[in-house]
Amino acid sequence: MARTQPAASSKKRRSRPTPRWLTKTSDLDAVARNRVLLVLSVLSGEKPVTTAIEEAGISRGFYYQLETKAINAMLLALAPGSDGDASPDATGLHQRIKQLEEKLTRAEAGQRRAERLLFMQRKLTNPGPIKTHRGRPTKAQTSSTPGGRRSWRSSTTTKPTSKATPKPAPKSSTPATPPPASTPTPGGTSAAP
């Protein structure tokens, strides 16, 4: 399908000037506004890239980064079905802020409602037992020591016993007789005195 050329008109074509809202609006960020004007002046053919970067005092690589960002943002904003609002006074942003503030107000009201419900629930219900049964039964104490359990340090405070120390003999009701004194003889027998 070929496009038909419009009939030659007698009107003189004029270039479109830079929009006034872009140069005179004070609520836009000055750095962003200057970057937009720089990129648009190069893309429109008003200035070559070399002149634009010399005037702005930026490197060529940085200019091309700005140009790529600007073109990608325009493509995203102008894509069919995009939610981007192209209004010059940023009413879209103001509407979005208003929507978010309303959402925050509803969320805060919901939180207050939930806190009141929790307070009333805690106020009306009696605190009951936490456990349903006693749990594991304790062991009966079968300690061999009469004083109960010993501390963990009690084993280090006892005096060590040596094997060379003889144990005392058990006491008996009969008196012990002293062993007979003997003198060994050369034959190995004992001689009583």
C-alpha positions as CSV (number, residue, x, y, z in Angstrom):
1,M,0.0,0.0,0.0
2,A,1.7,3.2,-1.2
3,R,1.2,6.5,0.5
4,T,-0.1,9.2,-1.6
5,Q,1.7,12.5,-1.5
6,P,-0.4,15.4,-0.3
7,A,-1.0,18.1,-2.8
8,A,1.5,20.9,-2.6
9,S,0.1,23.6,-0.4
10,S,0.8,27.2,-0.5
11,K,1.6,27.3,3.2
12,K,5.1,27.7,4.2
13,R,6.4,25.0,6.6
14,R,7.8,26.2,9.8
15,S,9.8,24.5,12.5
16,R,8.2,23.7,15.8
17,P,9.7,25.8,18.6
18,T,10.7,24.3,22.0
19,P,7.5,24.0,24.2
20,R,7.2,26.9,26.6
21,W,6.2,24.6,29.5
22,L,9.6,22.8,29.1
23,T,11.6,26.0,29.4
24,K,9.5,28.0,31.9
25,T,8.1,25.4,34.3
26,S,9.8,25.8,37.7
27,D,8.6,22.5,39.3
28,L,10.7,20.4,36.9
29,D,14.2,19.4,37.9
30,A,16.7,21.8,36.3
31,V,19.3,19.2,35.5
32,A,16.7,16.9,33.9
33,R,15.2,19.8,31.9
34,N,18.7,20.8,30.6
35,R,19.5,17.2,29.6
36,V,16.2,16.9,27.7
37,L,16.9,20.1,25.8
38,L,20.4,18.9,25.0
39,V,19.2,15.6,23.6
40,L,16.3,17.2,21.7
41,S,18.5,19.8,20.1
42,V,20.9,17.1,18.8
43,L,18.1,14.8,17.7
44,S,16.3,17.6,15.9
45,G,19.4,18.5,14.0
46,E,19.7,22.0,15.5
47,K,23.2,21.2,16.8
48,P,25.8,18.6,16.0
49,V,26.8,16.2,18.8
50,T,30.3,17.8,19.1
51,T,29.0,21.3,19.6
52,A,26.4,20.1,22.1
53,I,28.8,18.2,24.3
54,E,31.4,21.1,24.2
55,E,28.7,23.6,25.3
56,A,27.5,21.2,28.1
57,G,30.9,20.2,29.2
58,I,30.2,16.5,29.1
59,S,31.9,13.6,27.4
60,R,30.7,12.0,24.2
61,G,30.0,8.7,26.0
62,F,27.9,10.3,28.6
63,Y,25.9,12.1,25.9
64,Y,25.1,8.9,24.2
65,Q,24.1,7.3,27.5
66,L,21.6,10.2,28.0
67,E,20.3,9.9,24.5
68,T,19.8,6.1,24.9
69,K,17.9,6.6,28.2
70,A,15.8,9.4,26.7
71,I,14.8,7.3,23.6
72,N,14.1,4.2,25.7
73,A,11.9,6.3,28.0
74,M,10.0,7.8,25.0
75,L,9.5,4.3,23.6
76,L,8.2,3.0,26.9
77,A,5.8,6.0,27.4
78,L,4.5,5.9,23.8
79,A,4.0,2.2,23.5
80,P,0.4,1.1,22.9
81,G,-1.4,0.3,26.1
82,S,1.1,2.1,28.3
83,D,-0.1,3.9,31.4
84,G,2.2,6.8,30.8
85,D,0.6,10.2,31.0
86,A,2.2,12.7,28.7
87,S,0.7,15.7,30.5
88,P,3.2,18.6,30.8
89,D,2.1,19.6,34.3
90,A,2.6,16.1,35.7
91,T,-1.1,15.7,36.7
92,G,-0.5,12.0,36.2
93,L,2.0,12.0,39.0
94,H,-0.3,14.1,41.2
95,Q,-3.1,11.6,40.6
96,R,-0.9,8.7,41.4
97,I,0.2,10.4,44.7
98,K,-3.4,11.1,45.6
99,Q,-4.3,7.4,44.9
100,L,-1.4,6.2,47.1
101,E,-2.4,8.6,49.9
102,E,-6.0,7.2,49.8
103,K,-4.7,3.7,49.9
104,L,-2.5,4.6,52.9
105,T,-5.5,6.1,54.7
106,R,-7.5,2.9,54.1
107,A,-4.6,0.7,55.3
108,E,-4.2,2.8,58.5
109,A,-7.9,2.6,59.2
110,G,-7.8,-1.2,58.8
111,Q,-4.8,-1.4,61.1
112,R,-6.6,0.6,63.8
113,R,-9.6,-1.6,63.4
114,A,-7.5,-4.8,63.8
115,E,-5.7,-3.3,66.9
116,R,-9.1,-2.5,68.5
117,L,-10.4,-6.0,67.8
118,L,-7.3,-7.5,69.4
119,F,-7.6,-5.2,72.4
120,M,-11.2,-6.2,72.9
121,Q,-10.5,-9.9,72.5
122,R,-7.7,-9.8,75.1
123,K,-10.0,-7.8,77.4
124,L,-12.9,-10.1,77.1
125,T,-11.2,-13.5,77.3
126,N,-9.8,-14.8,80.5
127,P,-6.2,-16.0,80.5
128,G,-6.3,-19.8,80.7
129,P,-3.7,-22.4,81.2
130,I,-1.0,-22.5,78.7
131,K,-0.3,-26.3,78.8
132,T,-2.9,-29.0,78.6
133,H,-0.9,-31.6,80.7
134,R,2.0,-31.7,83.0
135,G,4.5,-32.9,80.5
136,R,7.2,-35.5,81.2
137,P,7.1,-36.8,84.7
138,T,10.2,-36.2,86.8
139,K,12.4,-39.0,88.0
140,A,12.3,-40.2,91.6
141,Q,15.4,-39.2,93.4
142,T,17.6,-42.3,94.1
143,S,20.6,-40.5,95.4
144,S,23.2,-42.5,97.3
145,T,24.4,-39.5,99.1
146,P,22.4,-38.5,102.2
147,G,22.6,-34.8,101.5
148,G,20.9,-35.0,98.1
149,R,22.6,-34.1,94.8
150,R,26.2,-32.9,94.9
151,S,27.3,-29.9,93.1
152,W,29.4,-30.3,90.0
153,R,32.4,-29.0,92.0
154,S,32.0,-31.5,94.8
155,S,34.1,-34.1,93.0
156,T,37.1,-31.8,92.7
157,T,37.1,-30.9,96.4
158,T,37.6,-34.4,97.8
159,K,41.0,-35.6,98.8
160,P,42.6,-38.1,96.6
161,T,43.2,-41.5,98.1
162,S,46.3,-43.5,97.4
163,K,46.5,-47.3,97.0
164,A,49.3,-47.6,99.5
165,T,47.2,-46.5,102.4
166,P,45.8,-49.5,104.1
167,K,42.1,-49.6,104.9
168,P,41.3,-49.9,108.6
169,A,40.2,-53.4,109.6
170,P,36.7,-53.8,110.7
171,K,36.1,-53.6,114.4
172,S,35.4,-56.8,116.2
173,S,34.2,-57.6,119.7
174,T,37.3,-59.7,120.6
175,P,40.5,-57.9,121.5
176,A,43.2,-58.3,118.9
177,T,46.3,-60.2,120.1
178,P,49.6,-58.7,119.1
179,P,51.6,-60.8,116.6
180,P,54.4,-62.8,118.2
181,A,57.8,-61.3,117.8
182,S,60.1,-63.6,115.9
183,T,63.6,-63.6,114.7
184,P,64.4,-65.2,111.4
185,T,67.0,-68.0,111.5
186,P,69.5,-68.9,108.8
187,G,67.4,-71.9,107.9
188,G,64.3,-69.8,107.2
189,T,62.3,-70.8,110.2
190,S,61.2,-68.4,112.9
191,A,62.4,-68.8,116.4
192,A,60.2,-67.7,119.2
193,P,62.0,-66.0,122.0
